[in-house]
Amino acid sequence: AVQRTFSIIKPDATARNITGKINAMIEDAGLRIIAQKRIRMSREQAEGFYAVHKERPFFKDLVSFMISGPVVVQVLEGENAIAKYREVMGATNPEQAAEGTIRARFAESIEANSVHGSDAPETAAQEIPFFFKEEEIVG
Ligand code: CMP
């Protein structure tokens, strides 16, 4: 079925000016970018977005990293978009990411791993409205 997923191009990627290269990989995989904006996340937004990880040892660093520079938030649409984008991204830890994936090509570390993507339909349904109004999404 056609699904929507939420994506973030993270500060390590905007810093290296590779948002276009990442978008090309997304589009080459058959996903459509149906909403996109470049923003600087506030601390409150980053803490809220990653609230599920609040108790994890990496939470503080993750929040600091996500507000350290601009990010590009996106909605992607396509057949089986959630699983497909996770395939295109590769494993969270770039050392485990399959060849040809975004993280294998571009990620610098498990934290500075260039992209985020929703992990399930319920997550996508929470993450998309966290950053986008319905009228900003043009499918
Ligand atoms: P993301 O998909 O954005 O979801 C949570 C993020 O936490 C993850 O990608 C990583 O960038 C970051 N992170 C940092 N350290 C770890 C870790 N040890 N395990 C999992 N995620 C981590």
Backbone and ligand atoms as CSV (ligand in chain L), in Angstrom:
chain,resi,resn,atom,element,x,y,z
A,1,ALA,N,N,0.844,-1.207,0.000
A,1,ALA,CA,C,0.000,0.000,0.000
A,1,ALA,C,C,0.875,1.252,0.000
A,2,VAL,N,N,0.322,2.344,-0.523
A,2,VAL,CA,C,1.048,3.619,-0.508
A,2,VAL,C,C,1.044,4.141,0.916
A,3,GLN,N,N,2.242,4.463,1.389
A,3,GLN,CA,C,2.410,4.960,2.761
A,3,GLN,C,C,3.154,6.288,2.734
A,4,ARG,N,N,3.091,6.974,3.887
A,4,ARG,CA,C,3.927,8.149,4.109
A,4,ARG,C,C,4.873,7.871,5.268
A,5,THR,N,N,6.085,8.384,5.154
A,5,THR,CA,C,7.033,8.273,6.257
A,5,THR,C,C,7.668,9.637,6.493
A,6,PHE,N,N,8.209,9.789,7.688
A,6,PHE,CA,C,8.836,11.055,8.058
A,6,PHE,C,C,10.351,10.887,8.021
A,7,SER,N,N,11.030,11.894,7.492
A,7,SER,CA,C,12.488,11.840,7.333
A,7,SER,C,C,13.120,13.121,7.855
A,8,ILE,N,N,14.311,12.984,8.414
A,8,ILE,CA,C,15.128,14.164,8.750
A,8,ILE,C,C,16.506,13.985,8.125
A,9,ILE,N,N,16.961,14.986,7.405
A,9,ILE,CA,C,18.370,15.059,7.008
A,9,ILE,C,C,19.062,15.855,8.114
A,10,LYS,N,N,19.998,15.193,8.780
A,10,LYS,CA,C,20.537,15.700,10.058
A,10,LYS,C,C,21.664,16.728,9.867
A,11,PRO,N,N,22.060,17.405,10.965
A,11,PRO,CA,C,23.053,18.487,10.868
A,11,PRO,C,C,24.400,18.073,10.270
A,12,ASP,N,N,24.819,16.828,10.452
A,12,ASP,CA,C,26.113,16.440,9.855
A,12,ASP,C,C,26.037,16.484,8.336
A,13,ALA,N,N,24.845,16.215,7.802
A,13,ALA,CA,C,24.659,16.194,6.346
A,13,ALA,C,C,24.471,17.609,5.795
A,14,THR,N,N,23.690,18.450,6.491
A,14,THR,CA,C,23.541,19.832,6.000
A,14,THR,C,C,24.897,20.544,6.065
A,15,ALA,N,N,25.709,20.226,7.081
A,15,ALA,CA,C,27.024,20.859,7.213
A,15,ALA,C,C,27.925,20.529,6.024
A,16,ARG,N,N,27.765,19.315,5.492
A,16,ARG,CA,C,28.612,18.891,4.357
A,16,ARG,C,C,27.972,19.166,3.002
A,17,ASN,N,N,26.794,19.857,3.020
A,17,ASN,CA,C,26.153,20.273,1.766
A,17,ASN,C,C,25.802,19.082,0.870
A,18,ILE,N,N,25.273,18.019,1.501
A,18,ILE,CA,C,24.947,16.812,0.730
A,18,ILE,C,C,23.442,16.505,0.759
A,19,THR,N,N,22.613,17.524,1.028
A,19,THR,CA,C,21.173,17.251,1.068
A,19,THR,C,C,20.661,16.827,-0.319
A,20,GLY,N,N,21.232,17.395,-1.373
A,20,GLY,CA,C,20.821,17.020,-2.728
A,20,GLY,C,C,21.199,15.584,-3.063
A,21,LYS,N,N,22.390,15.176,-2.633
A,21,LYS,CA,C,22.826,13.791,-2.881
A,21,LYS,C,C,21.901,12.809,-2.152
A,22,ILE,N,N,21.516,13.167,-0.924
A,22,ILE,CA,C,20.606,12.297,-0.164
A,22,ILE,C,C,19.227,12.287,-0.829
A,23,ASN,N,N,18.735,13.453,-1.234
A,23,ASN,CA,C,17.431,13.491,-1.908
A,23,ASN,C,C,17.460,12.664,-3.196
A,24,ALA,N,N,18.566,12.681,-3.908
A,24,ALA,CA,C,18.659,11.877,-5.140
A,24,ALA,C,C,18.542,10.389,-4.810
A,25,MET,N,N,19.154,9.957,-3.711
A,25,MET,CA,C,19.053,8.539,-3.329
A,25,MET,C,C,17.608,8.182,-2.945
A,26,ILE,N,N,16.942,9.120,-2.273
A,26,ILE,CA,C,15.532,8.910,-1.901
A,26,ILE,C,C,14.679,8.761,-3.168
A,27,GLU,N,N,14.871,9.670,-4.103
A,27,GLU,CA,C,14.057,9.648,-5.331
A,27,GLU,C,C,14.403,8.457,-6.211
A,28,ASP,N,N,15.678,8.107,-6.268
A,28,ASP,CA,C,16.087,6.942,-7.075
A,28,ASP,C,C,15.454,5.657,-6.546
A,29,ALA,N,N,15.124,5.643,-5.252
A,29,ALA,CA,C,14.486,4.462,-4.658
A,29,ALA,C,C,12.984,4.438,-4.934
A,30,GLY,N,N,12.471,5.466,-5.602
A,30,GLY,CA,C,11.053,5.486,-5.948
A,30,GLY,C,C,10.177,6.192,-4.928
A,31,LEU,N,N,10.813,6.855,-3.967
A,31,LEU,CA,C,10.043,7.620,-2.979
A,31,LEU,C,C,9.897,9.064,-3.465
A,32,ARG,N,N,8.740,9.652,-3.196
A,32,ARG,CA,C,8.488,11.042,-3.592
A,32,ARG,C,C,8.580,11.933,-2.356
A,33,ILE,N,N,9.287,13.050,-2.487
A,33,ILE,CA,C,9.381,14.026,-1.394
A,33,ILE,C,C,8.175,14.950,-1.528
A,34,ILE,N,N,7.146,14.731,-0.676
A,34,ILE,CA,C,5.887,15.465,-0.845
A,34,ILE,C,C,5.769,16.635,0.131
A,35,ALA,N,N,6.757,16.782,1.022
A,35,ALA,CA,C,6.862,17.958,1.885
A,35,ALA,C,C,8.313,18.057,2.310
A,36,GLN,N,N,8.793,19.290,2.438
A,36,GLN,CA,C,10.201,19.460,2.816
A,36,GLN,C,C,10.421,20.874,3.331
A,37,LYS,N,N,11.111,21.011,4.449
A,37,LYS,CA,C,11.547,22.344,4.880
A,37,LYS,C,C,12.836,22.245,5.674
A,38,ARG,N,N,13.641,23.307,5.511
A,38,ARG,CA,C,14.905,23.405,6.229
A,38,ARG,C,C,14.644,24.261,7.463
A,39,ILE,N,N,14.954,23.722,8.616
A,39,ILE,CA,C,14.657,24.422,9.870
A,39,ILE,C,C,15.845,24.258,10.831
A,40,ARG,N,N,15.851,25.085,11.848
A,40,ARG,CA,C,16.714,24.804,12.986
A,40,ARG,C,C,15.787,24.356,14.107
A,41,MET,N,N,15.974,23.157,14.594
A,41,MET,CA,C,15.113,22.642,15.668
A,41,MET,C,C,15.411,23.373,16.963
A,42,SER,N,N,14.372,23.678,17.710
A,42,SER,CA,C,14.577,24.210,19.058
A,42,SER,C,C,14.909,23.039,19.986
A,43,ARG,N,N,15.490,23.330,21.122
A,43,ARG,CA,C,15.769,22.279,22.107
A,43,ARG,C,C,14.469,21.553,22.498
A,44,GLU,N,N,13.398,22.340,22.675
A,44,GLU,CA,C,12.106,21.767,23.081
A,44,GLU,C,C,11.586,20.800,22.003
A,45,GLN,N,N,11.723,21.202,20.746
A,45,GLN,CA,C,11.295,20.312,19.655
A,45,GLN,C,C,12.115,19.027,19.642
A,46,ALA,N,N,13.428,19.161,19.771
A,46,ALA,CA,C,14.293,17.975,19.703
A,46,ALA,C,C,13.998,17.044,20.879
A,47,GLU,N,N,13.815,17.614,22.064
A,47,GLU,CA,C,13.500,16.786,23.241
A,47,GLU,C,C,12.147,16.108,23.080
A,48,GLY,N,N,11.186,16.834,22.532
A,48,GLY,CA,C,9.850,16.267,22.316
A,48,GLY,C,C,9.874,15.184,21.248
A,49,PHE,N,N,10.576,15.455,20.171
A,49,PHE,CA,C,10.620,14.502,19.064
A,49,PHE,C,C,11.257,13.189,19.500
A,50,TYR,N,N,12.316,13.280,20.291
A,50,TYR,CA,C,13.043,12.086,20.722
A,50,TYR,C,C,12.660,11.636,22.137
A,51,ALA,N,N,11.472,12.029,22.597
A,51,ALA,CA,C,11.048,11.726,23.971
A,51,ALA,C,C,11.127,10.229,24.302
A,52,VAL,N,N,10.896,9.364,23.312
A,52,VAL,CA,C,10.973,7.908,23.583
A,52,VAL,C,C,12.366,7.490,24.037
A,53,HIS,N,N,13.373,8.299,23.721
A,53,HIS,CA,C,14.760,7.943,24.086
A,53,HIS,C,C,15.232,8.667,25.350
A,54,LYS,N,N,14.287,9.326,26.061
A,54,LYS,CA,C,14.624,10.196,27.196
A,54,LYS,C,C,15.534,9.531,28.231
A,55,GLU,N,N,15.313,8.242,28.484
A,55,GLU,CA,C,16.086,7.553,29.527
A,55,GLU,C,C,17.390,6.946,29.004
A,56,ARG,N,N,17.631,7.070,27.709
A,56,ARG,CA,C,18.823,6.449,27.142
A,56,ARG,C,C,20.059,7.295,27.445
A,57,PRO,N,N,21.211,6.642,27.594
A,57,PRO,CA,C,22.437,7.385,27.934
A,57,PRO,C,C,22.840,8.405,26.859
A,58,PHE,N,N,22.396,8.177,25.605
A,58,PHE,CA,C,22.812,9.073,24.526
A,58,PHE,C,C,21.859,10.241,24.313
A,59,PHE,N,N,20.792,10.344,25.138
A,59,PHE,CA,C,19.738,11.330,24.878
A,59,PHE,C,C,20.250,12.773,24.842
A,60,LYS,N,N,21.045,13.158,25.857
A,60,LYS,CA,C,21.505,14.549,25.948
A,60,LYS,C,C,22.351,14.940,24.739
A,61,ASP,N,N,23.280,14.057,24.395
A,61,ASP,CA,C,24.146,14.304,23.241
A,61,ASP,C,C,23.343,14.355,21.949
A,62,LEU,N,N,22.354,13.469,21.857
A,62,LEU,CA,C,21.522,13.426,20.648
A,62,LEU,C,C,20.788,14.756,20.468
A,63,VAL,N,N,20.195,15.266,21.549
A,63,VAL,CA,C,19.482,16.543,21.479
A,63,VAL,C,C,20.454,17.666,21.099
A,64,SER,N,N,21.618,17.706,21.729
A,64,SER,CA,C,22.615,18.746,21.399
A,64,SER,C,C,23.013,18.671,19.934
A,65,PHE,N,N,23.210,17.452,19.464
A,65,PHE,CA,C,23.589,17.279,18.055
A,65,PHE,C,C,22.479,17.765,17.117
A,66,MET,N,N,21.236,17.415,17.424
A,66,MET,CA,C,20.142,17.742,16.499
A,66,MET,C,C,19.846,19.239,16.437
A,67,ILE,N,N,20.299,19.987,17.458
A,67,ILE,CA,C,20.090,21.448,17.421
A,67,ILE,C,C,21.379,22.184,17.065
A,68,SER,N,N,22.424,21.439,16.691
A,68,SER,CA,C,23.731,22.047,16.433
A,68,SER,C,C,23.808,22.726,15.064
A,69,GLY,N,N,22.823,22.492,14.208
A,69,GLY,CA,C,22.832,23.098,12.879
A,69,GLY,C,C,21.502,22.837,12.214
A,70,PRO,N,N,21.350,23.339,10.992
A,70,PRO,CA,C,20.084,23.140,10.289
A,70,PRO,C,C,19.803,21.668,9.993
A,71,VAL,N,N,18.520,21.353,9.929
A,71,VAL,CA,C,18.077,20.028,9.485
A,71,VAL,C,C,17.049,20.247,8.378
A,72,VAL,N,N,16.833,19.210,7.585
A,72,VAL,CA,C,15.768,19.240,6.581
A,72,VAL,C,C,14.755,18.174,6.968
A,73,VAL,N,N,13.535,18.611,7.307
A,73,VAL,CA,C,12.480,17.655,7.652
A,73,VAL,C,C,11.642,17.419,6.400
A,74,GLN,N,N,11.214,16.171,6.241
A,74,GLN,CA,C,10.554,15.766,4.992
A,74,GLN,C,C,9.425,14.780,5.259
A,75,VAL,N,N,8.469,14.757,4.348
A,75,VAL,CA,C,7.522,13.645,4.268
A,75,VAL,C,C,7.768,12.951,2.937
A,76,LEU,N,N,7.939,11.641,3.001
A,76,LEU,CA,C,8.179,10.824,1.805
A,76,LEU,C,C,6.971,9.935,1.584
A,77,GLU,N,N,6.608,9.760,0.334
A,77,GLU,CA,C,5.457,8.923,0.006
A,77,GLU,C,C,5.831,7.896,-1.047
A,78,GLY,N,N,5.272,6.710,-0.900
A,78,GLY,CA,C,5.487,5.679,-1.913
A,78,GLY,C,C,4.979,4.341,-1.419
A,79,GLU,N,N,5.040,3.380,-2.317
A,79,GLU,CA,C,4.652,2.018,-1.992
A,79,GLU,C,C,5.539,1.531,-0.844
A,80,ASN,N,N,4.938,1.117,0.263
A,80,ASN,CA,C,5.710,0.540,1.360
A,80,ASN,C,C,6.811,1.495,1.856
A,81,ALA,N,N,6.487,2.791,1.918
A,81,ALA,CA,C,7.502,3.837,2.127
A,81,ALA,C,C,8.302,3.677,3.424
A,82,ILE,N,N,7.664,3.191,4.470
A,82,ILE,CA,C,8.361,3.135,5.764
A,82,ILE,C,C,9.517,2.137,5.709
A,83,ALA,N,N,9.215,0.925,5.295
A,83,ALA,CA,C,10.269,-0.099,5.192
A,83,ALA,C,C,11.260,0.249,4.084
A,84,LYS,N,N,10.745,0.795,2.976
A,84,LYS,CA,C,11.642,1.120,1.865
A,84,LYS,C,C,12.664,2.167,2.283
A,85,TYR,N,N,12.212,3.200,3.005
A,85,TYR,CA,C,13.165,4.240,3.407
A,85,TYR,C,C,14.170,3.683,4.419
A,86,ARG,N,N,13.731,2.781,5.284
A,86,ARG,CA,C,14.677,2.183,6.231
A,86,ARG,C,C,15.744,1.377,5.487
A,87,GLU,N,N,15.338,0.749,4.406
A,87,GLU,CA,C,16.307,0.036,3.568
A,87,GLU,C,C,17.297,1.002,2.924
A,88,VAL,N,N,16.771,2.107,2.403
A,88,VAL,CA,C,17.620,3.094,1.726
A,88,VAL,C,C,18.583,3.749,2.727
A,89,MET,N,N,18.114,3.949,3.969
A,89,MET,CA,C,18.978,4.574,4.997
A,89,MET,C,C,20.098,3.644,5.432
A,90,GLY,N,N,19.802,2.363,5.611
A,90,GLY,CA,C,20.771,1.435,6.188
A,90,GLY,C,C,20.711,1.463,7.700
A,91,ALA,N,N,21.473,0.590,8.342
A,91,ALA,CA,C,21.442,0.434,9.799
A,91,ALA,C,C,21.836,1.734,10.506
A,92,THR,N,N,21.269,1.923,11.722
A,92,THR,CA,C,21.556,3.108,12.544
A,92,THR,C,C,23.055,3.329,12.708
A,93,ASN,N,N,23.760,2.238,13.003
A,93,ASN,CA,C,25.215,2.308,13.147
A,93,ASN,C,C,25.851,2.142,11.764
A,94,PRO,N,N,26.525,3.183,11.277
A,94,PRO,CA,C,27.053,3.104,9.906
A,94,PRO,C,C,28.007,1.923,9.690
A,95,GLU,N,N,28.635,1.444,10.757
A,95,GLU,CA,C,29.518,0.281,10.613
A,95,GLU,C,C,28.734,-0.967,10.213
A,96,GLN,N,N,27.427,-0.963,10.520
A,96,GLN,CA,C,26.585,-2.114,10.170
A,96,GLN,C,C,25.699,-1.843,8.952
A,97,ALA,N,N,25.828,-0.663,8.379
A,97,ALA,CA,C,24.950,-0.298,7.259
A,97,ALA,C,C,25.420,-0.976,5.972
A,98,ALA,N,N,24.446,-1.533,5.238
A,98,ALA,CA,C,24.762,-2.239,3.991
A,98,ALA,C,C,25.318,-1.269,2.953
A,99,GLU,N,N,26.148,-1.815,2.107
A,99,GLU,CA,C,26.762,-1.052,1.022
A,99,GLU,C,C,25.675,-0.407,0.157
A,100,GLY,N,N,25.923,0.816,-0.264
A,100,GLY,CA,C,24.969,1.498,-1.140
A,100,GLY,C,C,23.879,2.245,-0.404
A,101,THR,N,N,23.816,2.115,0.914
A,101,THR,CA,C,22.805,2.846,1.677
A,101,THR,C,C,23.316,4.254,2.023
A,102,ILE,N,N,22.375,5.132,2.391
A,102,ILE,CA,C,22.738,6.512,2.733
A,102,ILE,C,C,23.751,6.525,3.880
A,103,ARG,N,N,23.485,5.727,4.908
A,103,ARG,CA,C,24.381,5.771,6.072
A,103,ARG,C,C,25.740,5.151,5.764
A,104,ALA,N,N,25.782,4.115,4.943
A,104,ALA,CA,C,27.087,3.556,4.567
A,104,ALA,C,C,27.901,4.591,3.800
A,105,ARG,N,N,27.224,5.347,2.942
A,105,ARG,CA,C,27.934,6.342,2.124
A,105,ARG,C,C,28.336,7.562,2.923
A,106,PHE,N,N,27.443,8.037,3.794
A,106,PHE,CA,C,27.620,9.384,4.336
A,106,PHE,C,C,27.751,9.486,5.856
A,107,ALA,N,N,27.242,8.525,6.624
A,107,ALA,CA,C,27.214,8.720,8.080
A,107,ALA,C,C,28.620,8.737,8.661
A,108,GLU,N,N,28.795,9.567,9.681
A,108,GLU,CA,C,30.099,9.719,10.328
A,108,GLU,C,C,30.198,8.882,11.595
A,109,SER,N,N,29.070,8.619,12.253
A,109,SER,CA,C,29.050,7.870,13.508
A,109,SER,C,C,27.612,7.454,13.790
A,110,ILE,N,N,27.400,6.689,14.863
A,110,ILE,CA,C,26.027,6.278,15.217
A,110,ILE,C,C,25.174,7.499,15.555
A,111,GLU,N,N,25.794,8.551,16.066
A,111,GLU,CA,C,25.040,9.779,16.366
A,111,GLU,C,C,24.893,10.643,15.104
A,112,ALA,N,N,26.006,10.953,14.474
A,112,ALA,CA,C,25.988,11.778,13.262
A,112,ALA,C,C,25.758,10.846,12.072
A,113,ASN,N,N,24.525,10.301,12.009
A,113,ASN,CA,C,24.254,9.256,11.016
A,113,ASN,C,C,23.377,9.752,9.867
A,114,SER,N,N,23.443,11.056,9.639
A,114,SER,CA,C,22.962,11.725,8.413
A,114,SER,C,C,21.447,11.794,8.208
A,115,VAL,N,N,20.718,10.745,8.593
A,115,VAL,CA,C,19.277,10.732,8.355
A,115,VAL,C,C,18.523,10.025,9.479
A,116,HIS,N,N,17.246,10.392,9.590
A,116,HIS,CA,C,16.304,9.679,10.452
A,116,HIS,C,C,15.117,9.267,9.597
A,117,GLY,N,N,14.520,8.133,9.895
A,117,GLY,CA,C,13.269,7.739,9.250
A,117,GLY,C,C,12.371,7.025,10.240
A,118,SER,N,N,11.062,7.212,10.095
A,118,SER,CA,C,10.097,6.557,10.999
A,118,SER,C,C,10.296,5.046,10.970
A,119,ASP,N,N,10.088,4.390,12.128
A,119,ASP,CA,C,10.328,2.939,12.186
A,119,ASP,C,C,9.053,2.101,12.065
A,120,ALA,N,N,7.881,2.748,12.073
A,120,ALA,CA,C,6.619,1.995,12.000
A,120,ALA,C,C,5.503,2.958,11.617
A,121,PRO,N,N,4.372,2.444,11.134
A,121,PRO,CA,C,3.254,3.319,10.757
A,121,PRO,C,C,2.780,4.222,11.902
A,122,GLU,N,N,2.750,3.682,13.125
A,122,GLU,CA,C,2.290,4.487,14.269
A,122,GLU,C,C,3.269,5.627,14.535
A,123,THR,N,N,4.567,5.354,14.358
A,123,THR,CA,C,5.586,6.391,14.561
A,123,THR,C,C,5.446,7.471,13.489
A,124,ALA,N,N,5.285,7.046,12.246
A,124,ALA,CA,C,5.124,8.009,11.149
A,124,ALA,C,C,3.913,8.905,11.412
A,125,ALA,N,N,2.832,8.303,11.915
A,125,ALA,CA,C,1.607,9.060,12.168
A,125,ALA,C,C,1.793,10.090,13.275
A,126,GLN,N,N,2.750,9.867,14.160
A,126,GLN,CA,C,3.063,10.861,15.204
A,126,GLN,C,C,4.073,11.882,14.695
A,127,GLU,N,N,5.084,11.395,13.967
A,127,GLU,CA,C,6.212,12.249,13.590
A,127,GLU,C,C,5.832,13.270,12.519
A,128,ILE,N,N,5.014,12.866,11.540
A,128,ILE,CA,C,4.668,13.791,10.448
A,128,ILE,C,C,3.972,15.044,11.001
A,129,PRO,N,N,2.901,14.909,11.808
A,129,PRO,CA,C,2.239,16.129,12.308
A,129,PRO,C,C,3.053,16.895,13.354
A,130,PHE,N,N,4.113,16.284,13.876
A,130,PHE,CA,C,5.001,17.010,14.793
A,130,PHE,C,C,5.655,18.190,14.065
A,131,PHE,N,N,5.907,18.060,12.776
A,131,PHE,CA,C,6.594,19.109,12.012
A,131,PHE,C,C,5.786,19.705,10.867
A,132,PHE,N,N,4.715,19.046,10.425
A,132,PHE,CA,C,3.994,19.537,9.247
A,132,PHE,C,C,2.498,19.662,9.503
A,133,LYS,N,N,1.936,20.767,8.985
A,133,LYS,CA,C,0.483,20.904,8.895
A,133,LYS,C,C,0.037,20.163,7.639
A,134,GLU,N,N,-1.196,19.707,7.637
A,134,GLU,CA,C,-1.695,18.933,6.483
A,134,GLU,C,C,-1.546,19.738,5.184
A,135,GLU,N,N,-1.763,21.043,5.231
A,135,GLU,CA,C,-1.709,21.820,3.973
A,135,GLU,C,C,-0.278,22.038,3.460
A,136,GLU,N,N,0.711,21.695,4.266
A,136,GLU,CA,C,2.112,21.780,3.801
A,136,GLU,C,C,2.534,20.506,3.079
A,137,ILE,N,N,1.692,19.492,3.100
A,137,ILE,CA,C,2.015,18.208,2.482
A,137,ILE,C,C,1.232,18.118,1.181
A,138,VAL,N,N,1.967,18.044,0.082
A,138,VAL,CA,C,1.319,18.078,-1.233
A,138,VAL,C,C,1.665,16.807,-1.997
A,139,GLY,N,N,0.775,15.833,-1.928
A,139,GLY,CA,C,1.053,14.529,-2.515
A,139,GLY,C,C,0.731,14.496,-4.007
L,1,CMP,P1,P,17.494,8.049,14.827
L,1,CMP,O1,O,16.877,7.159,13.803
L,1,CMP,O2,O,17.368,9.497,14.571
L,1,CMP,O3,O,16.851,7.723,16.256
L,1,CMP,C1,C,17.542,7.981,17.463
L,1,CMP,C2,C,18.956,8.404,17.231
L,1,CMP,O4,O,19.813,8.338,18.342
L,1,CMP,C3,C,19.599,7.493,16.230
L,1,CMP,O5,O,19.047,7.707,14.939
L,1,CMP,C4,C,21.072,7.857,16.393
L,1,CMP,O6,O,21.468,8.927,15.573
L,1,CMP,C5,C,21.148,8.335,17.846
L,1,CMP,N1,N,22.005,7.488,18.673
L,1,CMP,C6,C,23.123,7.892,19.292
L,1,CMP,N2,N,23.669,6.886,19.973
L,1,CMP,C7,C,22.895,5.795,19.779
L,1,CMP,C8,C,22.945,4.451,20.224
L,1,CMP,N3,N,23.923,4.005,21.024
L,1,CMP,N4,N,21.964,3.620,19.819
L,1,CMP,C9,C,20.953,4.057,19.031
L,1,CMP,N5,N,20.852,5.328,18.572
L,1,CMP,C10,C,21.819,6.190,18.946
